[in-house]
Amino acid sequence: MRTLTITVPDTVELEDREIVMYLASRLYEKSKLSLGQAAEMAGLSKRTFMEMLGHYGV
């Protein structure tokens, strides 16, 4: 995997982990990542990632 550094405005009231989960869930939703890849990106097991998808509208 490659590393990407982004700048997020202070007004975005999300923790870093939430931002990564949001991105991983959207990439999974758009079929850009497999379930395993998205879970790895989010730092979660596949099972936990699947359970979290509902919270992100996926």
Buried (B, 14 or more C-beta within 10 A) or exposed (E): EEEEEEEEEEEEEEEEEBEBBBBBBBBBBEEEBEEEBBBBBBEBEEEEBBEBBEEBEB
